[in-house]
């Protein structure tokens, strides 16, 4: 296989993974790693596992050159002894070498320094520092033959893990005692399921020292949606804490020793509370512990068949439920689009006998071939006309908070008990309408959104993801213990969708 095409091409023609780090970030990461020119760098071995056109390599050699001048050692010998760079793209290696020779024509660079290989498959000696920006390649963009090889070699490459995950695993395994690992990549491994094995590996065998969250800024030389973070990890026994900072601007970059506060280091792969910082110092509780239930609406596997206005004329009325989708929540309003859901379950949640409903039977028979192709039908062919999820009709009449998966915090709506939610809506039930409004006000607040941004992954535009796995981990005060005046005010502000008013009251309560 042509290594240059191993990961395919993006729609814009660029190779997958080609995201170039800005010089300021490169310098910052090397400073964090204490690879500075005021030190004797002649014996510090460095690996750059995906060097590209040399953003990191140029700065490393520049610092090594300054150190050589100060400590009187041979620059060429130090480069040969201490530096190894990998890339699958030979052209990029050539460009990198050209830049280095432009910087200093006397520098000698051999094949033992620049290796045109897949780092993940290469035989590599251990190093004191491994630093860089690993490829940004999603699982579905990796050829199947490569995926199988990587899965065999790397236990962290599970589920829907991106390619940077095995880059972490291999790099960490190559660290010498007290060696340092510094990557800039997507922050999703800190939170997503596919990062669990990597997080567990770090918690059990390494010392996580620093996380610098950069998702609010762009640390790259082009506009990309990458939700990046810098991590600094050392090959020594895990400590009890690490430093964490959210960067609001590249002008506000500070070194770890200037960070305020430390956060407790977890000792397994579940880091959810670690990034829900407020839970460490406030007496808060979870939404479920207050008696609320969190769920997700129905998935059908064939929405055009199961959902629509046309069903009024196609099936028996008693089998129809008015359904809400995320499209019904727009511009800070809930407006039903007139769609109905075909419900193949009875009041007790058992599948109906379709022969008892001639109109529904005739309609579903028209779509039988399509419905039988679904996985849920293949598992139980007799019930080929069922939805993926079981439908519980009592949910229809329950008051509920509705949360579109990806939306601004002012799009949180309450259904008084008229509609069934679709799969693109998460819901919260429990308590009366007033209690749901108070809870909704908290969910709309910056207090909660800041938690959610640490637990989940913000999407483009900064919108949080209202997924049940994250909602369950949010920490809030006991809303039933809030005084009557604050409760009344929060209800009023929720009704008006007054975010500034909500934040003012919530901040007062949690303070």
PyMOL commands that set and color helices and strands:
alter all, ss='L'
color gray80, all
select helices_A, chain A and resi 3-5+23-32+55-71+75-82+90-103+119-121+139-141+144-153+164-173+187-190+193-205+250-252+256-258+272-275+277-280+288-290+303-306+309-313+317-319+326-328+354-356+358-366+368-372+375-379+381-383+394-397+409-411+433-444+446-455+468-471+479-481+484-496+499-510
alter helices_A, ss='H'
color red, helices_A
select strands_A, chain A and resi 46-48+83-86+114-115+127-132+175-186+207-213+228-234+241-246+263-264+293-296+307-308+320-324+329-330+333-334+340-342+400-404+406-407+413-415+420-421+425-429+464-465
alter strands_A, ss='S'
color yellow, strands_A
deselect
rebuild
show_as cartoon
